Amino acid sequence: VQADGTDGNCVTFVLHDEDHTLGNSLRYMVMKNPDVEFCGYCITHPSESKINFRIQTRGALPAVEPFRKGLNDLMGVCQHVLNTFERSMKEYRAQR
């Protein structure tokens, strides 16, 4: 991850080797934060696996904070889905 921007409240993060799968999910998680004024991403070119992910916050909150929280929240959701799937698979195998 590389961060570009002069103001700490408005930063563009460059995510390498990523696509819409992470971009859209992370955008959703970051936008849940009421301190975030704008969050969006774009893929620079279809042949490049790079995302420009921009966050703009209200007030004095640095943009890196909702970015970090969004990543952590997304990892938590993914872990919950994985645990639920594995538990369901164990129950299914036990029934067979």
Phi and psi restraints in degrees (range 20) as a CNS / XPLOR table:
assign (resid 1 and name C) (resid 2 and name N)
       (resid 2 and name CA) (resid 2 and name C) 1.0 -128.8 20.0 2
assign (resid 2 and name N) (resid 2 and name CA)
       (resid 2 and name C) (resid 3 and name N) 1.0 132.6 20.0 2
assign (resid 2 and name C) (resid 3 and name N)
       (resid 3 and name CA) (resid 3 and name C) 1.0 -108.6 20.0 2
assign (resid 3 and name N) (resid 3 and name CA)
       (resid 3 and name C) (resid 4 and name N) 1.0 128.7 20.0 2
assign (resid 3 and name C) (resid 4 and name N)
       (resid 4 and name CA) (resid 4 and name C) 1.0 -118.4 20.0 2
assign (resid 4 and name N) (resid 4 and name CA)
       (resid 4 and name C) (resid 5 and name N) 1.0 136.6 20.0 2
assign (resid 4 and name C) (resid 5 and name N)
       (resid 5 and name CA) (resid 5 and name C) 1.0 153.5 20.0 2
assign (resid 5 and name N) (resid 5 and name CA)
       (resid 5 and name C) (resid 6 and name N) 1.0 148.6 20.0 2
assign (resid 5 and name C) (resid 6 and name N)
       (resid 6 and name CA) (resid 6 and name C) 1.0 -94.2 20.0 2
assign (resid 6 and name N) (resid 6 and name CA)
       (resid 6 and name C) (resid 7 and name N) 1.0 -28.0 20.0 2
assign (resid 6 and name C) (resid 7 and name N)
       (resid 7 and name CA) (resid 7 and name C) 1.0 -100.9 20.0 2
assign (resid 7 and name N) (resid 7 and name CA)
       (resid 7 and name C) (resid 8 and name N) 1.0 134.3 20.0 2
assign (resid 7 and name C) (resid 8 and name N)
       (resid 8 and name CA) (resid 8 and name C) 1.0 -69.3 20.0 2
assign (resid 8 and name N) (resid 8 and name CA)
       (resid 8 and name C) (resid 9 and name N) 1.0 -18.4 20.0 2
assign (resid 8 and name C) (resid 9 and name N)
       (resid 9 and name CA) (resid 9 and name C) 1.0 -86.4 20.0 2
assign (resid 9 and name N) (resid 9 and name CA)
       (resid 9 and name C) (resid 10 and name N) 1.0 -14.6 20.0 2
assign (resid 9 and name C) (resid 10 and name N)
       (resid 10 and name CA) (resid 10 and name C) 1.0 -135.9 20.0 2
assign (resid 10 and name N) (resid 10 and name CA)
       (resid 10 and name C) (resid 11 and name N) 1.0 104.6 20.0 2
assign (resid 10 and name C) (resid 11 and name N)
       (resid 11 and name CA) (resid 11 and name C) 1.0 -132.6 20.0 2
assign (resid 11 and name N) (resid 11 and name CA)
       (resid 11 and name C) (resid 12 and name N) 1.0 142.3 20.0 2
assign (resid 11 and name C) (resid 12 and name N)
       (resid 12 and name CA) (resid 12 and name C) 1.0 -106.1 20.0 2
assign (resid 12 and name N) (resid 12 and name CA)
       (resid 12 and name C) (resid 13 and name N) 1.0 119.6 20.0 2
assign (resid 12 and name C) (resid 13 and name N)
       (resid 13 and name CA) (resid 13 and name C) 1.0 -95.7 20.0 2
assign (resid 13 and name N) (resid 13 and name CA)
       (resid 13 and name C) (resid 14 and name N) 1.0 134.3 20.0 2
assign (resid 13 and name C) (resid 14 and name N)
       (resid 14 and name CA) (resid 14 and name C) 1.0 -103.0 20.0 2
assign (resid 14 and name N) (resid 14 and name CA)
       (resid 14 and name C) (resid 15 and name N) 1.0 114.8 20.0 2
assign (resid 14 and name C) (resid 15 and name N)
       (resid 15 and name CA) (resid 15 and name C) 1.0 -103.2 20.0 2
assign (resid 15 and name N) (resid 15 and name CA)
       (resid 15 and name C) (resid 16 and name N) 1.0 116.0 20.0 2
assign (resid 15 and name C) (resid 16 and name N)
       (resid 16 and name CA) (resid 16 and name C) 1.0 -89.3 20.0 2
assign (resid 16 and name N) (resid 16 and name CA)
       (resid 16 and name C) (resid 17 and name N) 1.0 148.9 20.0 2
assign (resid 16 and name C) (resid 17 and name N)
       (resid 17 and name CA) (resid 17 and name C) 1.0 58.8 20.0 2
assign (resid 17 and name N) (resid 17 and name CA)
       (resid 17 and name C) (resid 18 and name N) 1.0 39.8 20.0 2
assign (resid 17 and name C) (resid 18 and name N)
       (resid 18 and name CA) (resid 18 and name C) 1.0 -132.8 20.0 2
assign (resid 18 and name N) (resid 18 and name CA)
       (resid 18 and name C) (resid 19 and name N) 1.0 164.8 20.0 2
assign (resid 18 and name C) (resid 19 and name N)
       (resid 19 and name CA) (resid 19 and name C) 1.0 -142.5 20.0 2
assign (resid 19 and name N) (resid 19 and name CA)
       (resid 19 and name C) (resid 20 and name N) 1.0 -158.9 20.0 2
assign (resid 19 and name C) (resid 20 and name N)
       (resid 20 and name CA) (resid 20 and name C) 1.0 -61.3 20.0 2
assign (resid 20 and name N) (resid 20 and name CA)
       (resid 20 and name C) (resid 21 and name N) 1.0 -25.6 20.0 2
assign (resid 20 and name C) (resid 21 and name N)
       (resid 21 and name CA) (resid 21 and name C) 1.0 -57.3 20.0 2
assign (resid 21 and name N) (resid 21 and name CA)
       (resid 21 and name C) (resid 22 and name N) 1.0 -50.6 20.0 2
assign (resid 21 and name C) (resid 22 and name N)
       (resid 22 and name CA) (resid 22 and name C) 1.0 -78.7 20.0 2
assign (resid 22 and name N) (resid 22 and name CA)
       (resid 22 and name C) (resid 23 and name N) 1.0 -41.8 20.0 2
assign (resid 22 and name C) (resid 23 and name N)
       (resid 23 and name CA) (resid 23 and name C) 1.0 -57.3 20.0 2
assign (resid 23 and name N) (resid 23 and name CA)
       (resid 23 and name C) (resid 24 and name N) 1.0 -50.2 20.0 2
assign (resid 23 and name C) (resid 24 and name N)
       (resid 24 and name CA) (resid 24 and name C) 1.0 -70.6 20.0 2
assign (resid 24 and name N) (resid 24 and name CA)
       (resid 24 and name C) (resid 25 and name N) 1.0 -40.7 20.0 2
assign (resid 24 and name C) (resid 25 and name N)
       (resid 25 and name CA) (resid 25 and name C) 1.0 -64.4 20.0 2
assign (resid 25 and name N) (resid 25 and name CA)
       (resid 25 and name C) (resid 26 and name N) 1.0 -44.1 20.0 2
assign (resid 25 and name C) (resid 26 and name N)
       (resid 26 and name CA) (resid 26 and name C) 1.0 -67.7 20.0 2
assign (resid 26 and name N) (resid 26 and name CA)
       (resid 26 and name C) (resid 27 and name N) 1.0 -39.3 20.0 2
assign (resid 26 and name C) (resid 27 and name N)
       (resid 27 and name CA) (resid 27 and name C) 1.0 -59.1 20.0 2
assign (resid 27 and name N) (resid 27 and name CA)
       (resid 27 and name C) (resid 28 and name N) 1.0 -43.2 20.0 2
assign (resid 27 and name C) (resid 28 and name N)
       (resid 28 and name CA) (resid 28 and name C) 1.0 -60.7 20.0 2
assign (resid 28 and name N) (resid 28 and name CA)
       (resid 28 and name C) (resid 29 and name N) 1.0 -46.1 20.0 2
assign (resid 28 and name C) (resid 29 and name N)
       (resid 29 and name CA) (resid 29 and name C) 1.0 -65.8 20.0 2
assign (resid 29 and name N) (resid 29 and name CA)
       (resid 29 and name C) (resid 30 and name N) 1.0 -40.4 20.0 2
assign (resid 29 and name C) (resid 30 and name N)
       (resid 30 and name CA) (resid 30 and name C) 1.0 -68.8 20.0 2
assign (resid 30 and name N) (resid 30 and name CA)
       (resid 30 and name C) (resid 31 and name N) 1.0 -38.3 20.0 2
assign (resid 30 and name C) (resid 31 and name N)
       (resid 31 and name CA) (resid 31 and name C) 1.0 -68.6 20.0 2
assign (resid 31 and name N) (resid 31 and name CA)
       (resid 31 and name C) (resid 32 and name N) 1.0 -15.3 20.0 2
assign (resid 31 and name C) (resid 32 and name N)
       (resid 32 and name CA) (resid 32 and name C) 1.0 -69.9 20.0 2
assign (resid 32 and name N) (resid 32 and name CA)
       (resid 32 and name C) (resid 33 and name N) 1.0 -17.7 20.0 2
assign (resid 32 and name C) (resid 33 and name N)
       (resid 33 and name CA) (resid 33 and name C) 1.0 -77.6 20.0 2
assign (resid 33 and name N) (resid 33 and name CA)
       (resid 33 and name C) (resid 34 and name N) 1.0 121.3 20.0 2
assign (resid 33 and name C) (resid 34 and name N)
       (resid 34 and name CA) (resid 34 and name C) 1.0 -67.2 20.0 2
assign (resid 34 and name N) (resid 34 and name CA)
       (resid 34 and name C) (resid 35 and name N) 1.0 -16.2 20.0 2
assign (resid 34 and name C) (resid 35 and name N)
       (resid 35 and name CA) (resid 35 and name C) 1.0 -83.2 20.0 2
assign (resid 35 and name N) (resid 35 and name CA)
       (resid 35 and name C) (resid 36 and name N) 1.0 -5.0 20.0 2
assign (resid 35 and name C) (resid 36 and name N)
       (resid 36 and name CA) (resid 36 and name C) 1.0 -92.1 20.0 2
assign (resid 36 and name N) (resid 36 and name CA)
       (resid 36 and name C) (resid 37 and name N) 1.0 122.5 20.0 2
assign (resid 36 and name C) (resid 37 and name N)
       (resid 37 and name CA) (resid 37 and name C) 1.0 -87.0 20.0 2
assign (resid 37 and name N) (resid 37 and name CA)
       (resid 37 and name C) (resid 38 and name N) 1.0 -38.9 20.0 2
assign (resid 37 and name C) (resid 38 and name N)
       (resid 38 and name CA) (resid 38 and name C) 1.0 -144.7 20.0 2
assign (resid 38 and name N) (resid 38 and name CA)
       (resid 38 and name C) (resid 39 and name N) 1.0 140.8 20.0 2
assign (resid 38 and name C) (resid 39 and name N)
       (resid 39 and name CA) (resid 39 and name C) 1.0 -149.6 20.0 2
assign (resid 39 and name N) (resid 39 and name CA)
       (resid 39 and name C) (resid 40 and name N) 1.0 128.5 20.0 2
assign (resid 39 and name C) (resid 40 and name N)
       (resid 40 and name CA) (resid 40 and name C) 1.0 -160.0 20.0 2
assign (resid 40 and name N) (resid 40 and name CA)
       (resid 40 and name C) (resid 41 and name N) 1.0 167.1 20.0 2
assign (resid 40 and name C) (resid 41 and name N)
       (resid 41 and name CA) (resid 41 and name C) 1.0 -144.5 20.0 2
assign (resid 41 and name N) (resid 41 and name CA)
       (resid 41 and name C) (resid 42 and name N) 1.0 160.2 20.0 2
assign (resid 41 and name C) (resid 42 and name N)
       (resid 42 and name CA) (resid 42 and name C) 1.0 -146.4 20.0 2
assign (resid 42 and name N) (resid 42 and name CA)
       (resid 42 and name C) (resid 43 and name N) 1.0 152.3 20.0 2
assign (resid 42 and name C) (resid 43 and name N)
       (resid 43 and name CA) (resid 43 and name C) 1.0 -98.1 20.0 2
assign (resid 43 and name N) (resid 43 and name CA)
       (resid 43 and name C) (resid 44 and name N) 1.0 124.6 20.0 2
assign (resid 43 and name C) (resid 44 and name N)
       (resid 44 and name CA) (resid 44 and name C) 1.0 -61.2 20.0 2
assign (resid 44 and name N) (resid 44 and name CA)
       (resid 44 and name C) (resid 45 and name N) 1.0 -39.2 20.0 2
assign (resid 44 and name C) (resid 45 and name N)
       (resid 45 and name CA) (resid 45 and name C) 1.0 -159.0 20.0 2
assign (resid 45 and name N) (resid 45 and name CA)
       (resid 45 and name C) (resid 46 and name N) 1.0 142.8 20.0 2
assign (resid 45 and name C) (resid 46 and name N)
       (resid 46 and name CA) (resid 46 and name C) 1.0 -57.8 20.0 2
assign (resid 46 and name N) (resid 46 and name CA)
       (resid 46 and name C) (resid 47 and name N) 1.0 -26.2 20.0 2
assign (resid 46 and name C) (resid 47 and name N)
       (resid 47 and name CA) (resid 47 and name C) 1.0 -86.7 20.0 2
assign (resid 47 and name N) (resid 47 and name CA)
       (resid 47 and name C) (resid 48 and name N) 1.0 -7.2 20.0 2
assign (resid 47 and name C) (resid 48 and name N)
       (resid 48 and name CA) (resid 48 and name C) 1.0 -103.5 20.0 2
assign (resid 48 and name N) (resid 48 and name CA)
       (resid 48 and name C) (resid 49 and name N) 1.0 139.2 20.0 2
assign (resid 48 and name C) (resid 49 and name N)
       (resid 49 and name CA) (resid 49 and name C) 1.0 -100.5 20.0 2
assign (resid 49 and name N) (resid 49 and name CA)
       (resid 49 and name C) (resid 50 and name N) 1.0 67.5 20.0 2
assign (resid 49 and name C) (resid 50 and name N)
       (resid 50 and name CA) (resid 50 and name C) 1.0 -141.2 20.0 2
assign (resid 50 and name N) (resid 50 and name CA)
       (resid 50 and name C) (resid 51 and name N) 1.0 138.5 20.0 2
assign (resid 50 and name C) (resid 51 and name N)
       (resid 51 and name CA) (resid 51 and name C) 1.0 -118.7 20.0 2
assign (resid 51 and name N) (resid 51 and name CA)
       (resid 51 and name C) (resid 52 and name N) 1.0 135.9 20.0 2
assign (resid 51 and name C) (resid 52 and name N)
       (resid 52 and name CA) (resid 52 and name C) 1.0 -97.6 20.0 2
assign (resid 52 and name N) (resid 52 and name CA)
       (resid 52 and name C) (resid 53 and name N) 1.0 114.8 20.0 2
assign (resid 52 and name C) (resid 53 and name N)
       (resid 53 and name CA) (resid 53 and name C) 1.0 -115.6 20.0 2
assign (resid 53 and name N) (resid 53 and name CA)
       (resid 53 and name C) (resid 54 and name N) 1.0 111.3 20.0 2
assign (resid 53 and name C) (resid 54 and name N)
       (resid 54 and name CA) (resid 54 and name C) 1.0 -107.3 20.0 2
assign (resid 54 and name N) (resid 54 and name CA)
       (resid 54 and name C) (resid 55 and name N) 1.0 135.7 20.0 2
assign (resid 54 and name C) (resid 55 and name N)
       (resid 55 and name CA) (resid 55 and name C) 1.0 -129.9 20.0 2
assign (resid 55 and name N) (resid 55 and name CA)
       (resid 55 and name C) (resid 56 and name N) 1.0 133.0 20.0 2
assign (resid 55 and name C) (resid 56 and name N)
       (resid 56 and name CA) (resid 56 and name C) 1.0 -126.8 20.0 2
assign (resid 56 and name N) (resid 56 and name CA)
       (resid 56 and name C) (resid 57 and name N) 1.0 127.8 20.0 2
assign (resid 56 and name C) (resid 57 and name N)
       (resid 57 and name CA) (resid 57 and name C) 1.0 -109.7 20.0 2
assign (resid 57 and name N) (resid 57 and name CA)
       (resid 57 and name C) (resid 58 and name N) 1.0 162.5 20.0 2
assign (resid 57 and name C) (resid 58 and name N)
       (resid 58 and name CA) (resid 58 and name C) 1.0 -90.2 20.0 2
assign (resid 58 and name N) (resid 58 and name CA)
       (resid 58 and name C) (resid 59 and name N) 1.0 148.0 20.0 2
assign (resid 58 and name C) (resid 59 and name N)
       (resid 59 and name CA) (resid 59 and name C) 1.0 70.0 20.0 2
assign (resid 59 and name N) (resid 59 and name CA)
       (resid 59 and name C) (resid 60 and name N) 1.0 -145.8 20.0 2
assign (resid 59 and name C) (resid 60 and name N)
       (resid 60 and name CA) (resid 60 and name C) 1.0 -96.4 20.0 2
assign (resid 60 and name N) (resid 60 and name CA)
       (resid 60 and name C) (resid 61 and name N) 1.0 4.3 20.0 2
assign (resid 60 and name C) (resid 61 and name N)
       (resid 61 and name CA) (resid 61 and name C) 1.0 -71.1 20.0 2
assign (resid 61 and name N) (resid 61 and name CA)
       (resid 61 and name C) (resid 62 and name N) 1.0 122.3 20.0 2
assign (resid 61 and name C) (resid 62 and name N)
       (resid 62 and name CA) (resid 62 and name C) 1.0 -68.4 20.0 2
assign (resid 62 and name N) (resid 62 and name CA)
       (resid 62 and name C) (resid 63 and name N) 1.0 144.3 20.0 2
assign (resid 62 and name C) (resid 63 and name N)
       (resid 63 and name CA) (resid 63 and name C) 1.0 -63.6 20.0 2
assign (resid 63 and name N) (resid 63 and name CA)
       (resid 63 and name C) (resid 64 and name N) 1.0 -22.6 20.0 2
assign (resid 63 and name C) (resid 64 and name N)
       (resid 64 and name CA) (resid 64 and name C) 1.0 -68.4 20.0 2
assign (resid 64 and name N) (resid 64 and name CA)
       (resid 64 and name C) (resid 65 and name N) 1.0 -26.5 20.0 2
assign (resid 64 and name C) (resid 65 and name N)
       (resid 65 and name CA) (resid 65 and name C) 1.0 -66.7 20.0 2
assign (resid 65 and name N) (resid 65 and name CA)
       (resid 65 and name C) (resid 66 and name N) 1.0 -52.2 20.0 2
assign (resid 65 and name C) (resid 66 and name N)
       (resid 66 and name CA) (resid 66 and name C) 1.0 -66.2 20.0 2
assign (resid 66 and name N) (resid 66 and name CA)
       (resid 66 and name C) (resid 67 and name N) 1.0 -27.4 20.0 2
assign (resid 66 and name C) (resid 67 and name N)
       (resid 67 and name CA) (resid 67 and name C) 1.0 -64.5 20.0 2
assign (resid 67 and name N) (resid 67 and name CA)
       (resid 67 and name C) (resid 68 and name N) 1.0 -48.2 20.0 2
assign (resid 67 and name C) (resid 68 and name N)
       (resid 68 and name CA) (resid 68 and name C) 1.0 -63.9 20.0 2
assign (resid 68 and name N) (resid 68 and name CA)
       (resid 68 and name C) (resid 69 and name N) 1.0 -43.9 20.0 2
assign (resid 68 and name C) (resid 69 and name N)
       (resid 69 and name CA) (resid 69 and name C) 1.0 -64.5 20.0 2
assign (resid 69 and name N) (resid 69 and name CA)
       (resid 69 and name C) (resid 70 and name N) 1.0 -40.4 20.0 2
assign (resid 69 and name C) (resid 70 and name N)
       (resid 70 and name CA) (resid 70 and name C) 1.0 -61.8 20.0 2
assign (resid 70 and name N) (resid 70 and name CA)
       (resid 70 and name C) (resid 71 and name N) 1.0 -42.3 20.0 2
assign (resid 70 and name C) (resid 71 and name N)
       (resid 71 and name CA) (resid 71 and name C) 1.0 -64.3 20.0 2
assign (resid 71 and name N) (resid 71 and name CA)
       (resid 71 and name C) (resid 72 and name N) 1.0 -44.1 20.0 2
assign (resid 71 and name C) (resid 72 and name N)
       (resid 72 and name CA) (resid 72 and name C) 1.0 -64.9 20.0 2
assign (resid 72 and name N) (resid 72 and name CA)
       (resid 72 and name C) (resid 73 and name N) 1.0 -42.8 20.0 2
assign (resid 72 and name C) (resid 73 and name N)
       (resid 73 and name CA) (resid 73 and name C) 1.0 -63.7 20.0 2
assign (resid 73 and name N) (resid 73 and name CA)
       (resid 73 and name C) (resid 74 and name N) 1.0 -40.5 20.0 2
assign (resid 73 and name C) (resid 74 and name N)
       (resid 74 and name CA) (resid 74 and name C) 1.0 -65.3 20.0 2
assign (resid 74 and name N) (resid 74 and name CA)
       (resid 74 and name C) (resid 75 and name N) 1.0 -39.5 20.0 2
assign (resid 74 and name C) (resid 75 and name N)
       (resid 75 and name CA) (resid 75 and name C) 1.0 -63.8 20.0 2
assign (resid 75 and name N) (resid 75 and name CA)
       (resid 75 and name C) (resid 76 and name N) 1.0 -37.8 20.0 2
assign (resid 75 and name C) (resid 76 and name N)
       (resid 76 and name CA) (resid 76 and name C) 1.0 -63.6 20.0 2
assign (resid 76 and name N) (resid 76 and name CA)
       (resid 76 and name C) (resid 77 and name N) 1.0 -42.0 20.0 2
assign (resid 76 and name C) (resid 77 and name N)
       (resid 77 and name CA) (resid 77 and name C) 1.0 -63.9 20.0 2
assign (resid 77 and name N) (resid 77 and name CA)
       (resid 77 and name C) (resid 78 and name N) 1.0 -44.9 20.0 2
assign (resid 77 and name C) (resid 78 and name N)
       (resid 78 and name CA) (resid 78 and name C) 1.0 -62.4 20.0 2
assign (resid 78 and name N) (resid 78 and name CA)
       (resid 78 and name C) (resid 79 and name N) 1.0 -40.3 20.0 2
assign (resid 78 and name C) (resid 79 and name N)
       (resid 79 and name CA) (resid 79 and name C) 1.0 -65.2 20.0 2
assign (resid 79 and name N) (resid 79 and name CA)
       (resid 79 and name C) (resid 80 and name N) 1.0 -39.8 20.0 2
assign (resid 79 and name C) (resid 80 and name N)
       (resid 80 and name CA) (resid 80 and name C) 1.0 -63.0 20.0 2
assign (resid 80 and name N) (resid 80 and name CA)
       (resid 80 and name C) (resid 81 and name N) 1.0 -43.9 20.0 2
assign (resid 80 and name C) (resid 81 and name N)
       (resid 81 and name CA) (resid 81 and name C) 1.0 -62.4 20.0 2
assign (resid 81 and name N) (resid 81 and name CA)
       (resid 81 and name C) (resid 82 and name N) 1.0 -44.2 20.0 2
assign (resid 81 and name C) (resid 82 and name N)
       (resid 82 and name CA) (resid 82 and name C) 1.0 -62.5 20.0 2
assign (resid 82 and name N) (resid 82 and name CA)
       (resid 82 and name C) (resid 83 and name N) 1.0 -45.8 20.0 2
assign (resid 82 and name C) (resid 83 and name N)
       (resid 83 and name CA) (resid 83 and name C) 1.0 -62.2 20.0 2
assign (resid 83 and name N) (resid 83 and name CA)
       (resid 83 and name C) (resid 84 and name N) 1.0 -42.4 20.0 2
assign (resid 83 and name C) (resid 84 and name N)
       (resid 84 and name CA) (resid 84 and name C) 1.0 -63.6 20.0 2
assign (resid 84 and name N) (resid 84 and name CA)
       (resid 84 and name C) (resid 85 and name N) 1.0 -42.4 20.0 2
assign (resid 84 and name C) (resid 85 and name N)
       (resid 85 and name CA) (resid 85 and name C) 1.0 -63.4 20.0 2
assign (resid 85 and name N) (resid 85 and name CA)
       (resid 85 and name C) (resid 86 and name N) 1.0 -47.2 20.0 2
assign (resid 85 and name C) (resid 86 and name N)
       (resid 86 and name CA) (resid 86 and name C) 1.0 -64.2 20.0 2
assign (resid 86 and name N) (resid 86 and name CA)
       (resid 86 and name C) (resid 87 and name N) 1.0 -38.6 20.0 2
assign (resid 86 and name C) (resid 87 and name N)
       (resid 87 and name CA) (resid 87 and name C) 1.0 -64.7 20.0 2
assign (resid 87 and name N) (resid 87 and name CA)
       (resid 87 and name C) (resid 88 and name N) 1.0 -41.6 20.0 2
assign (resid 87 and name C) (resid 88 and name N)
       (resid 88 and name CA) (resid 88 and name C) 1.0 -65.4 20.0 2
assign (resid 88 and name N) (resid 88 and name CA)
       (resid 88 and name C) (resid 89 and name N) 1.0 -37.7 20.0 2
assign (resid 88 and name C) (resid 89 and name N)
       (resid 89 and name CA) (resid 89 and name C) 1.0 -66.0 20.0 2
assign (resid 89 and name N) (resid 89 and name CA)
       (resid 89 and name C) (resid 90 and name N) 1.0 -40.3 20.0 2
assign (resid 89 and name C) (resid 90 and name N)
       (resid 90 and name CA) (resid 90 and name C) 1.0 -62.1 20.0 2
assign (resid 90 and name N) (resid 90 and name CA)
       (resid 90 and name C) (resid 91 and name N) 1.0 -44.6 20.0 2
assign (resid 90 and name C) (resid 91 and name N)
       (resid 91 and name CA) (resid 91 and name C) 1.0 -63.2 20.0 2
assign (resid 91 and name N) (resid 91 and name CA)
       (resid 91 and name C) (resid 92 and name N) 1.0 -40.8 20.0 2
assign (resid 91 and name C) (resid 92 and name N)
       (resid 92 and name CA) (resid 92 and name C) 1.0 -64.0 20.0 2
assign (resid 92 and name N) (resid 92 and name CA)
       (resid 92 and name C) (resid 93 and name N) 1.0 -45.4 20.0 2
assign (resid 92 and name C) (resid 93 and name N)
       (resid 93 and name CA) (resid 93 and name C) 1.0 -65.7 20.0 2
assign (resid 93 and name N) (resid 93 and name CA)
       (resid 93 and name C) (resid 94 and name N) 1.0 -34.5 20.0 2
assign (resid 93 and name C) (resid 94 and name N)
       (resid 94 and name CA) (resid 94 and name C) 1.0 -67.7 20.0 2
assign (resid 94 and name N) (resid 94 and name CA)
       (resid 94 and name C) (resid 95 and name N) 1.0 -30.5 20.0 2
assign (resid 94 and name C) (resid 95 and name N)
       (resid 95 and name CA) (resid 95 and name C) 1.0 -75.9 20.0 2
assign (resid 95 and name N) (resid 95 and name CA)
       (resid 95 and name C) (resid 96 and name N) 1.0 -25.0 20.0 2
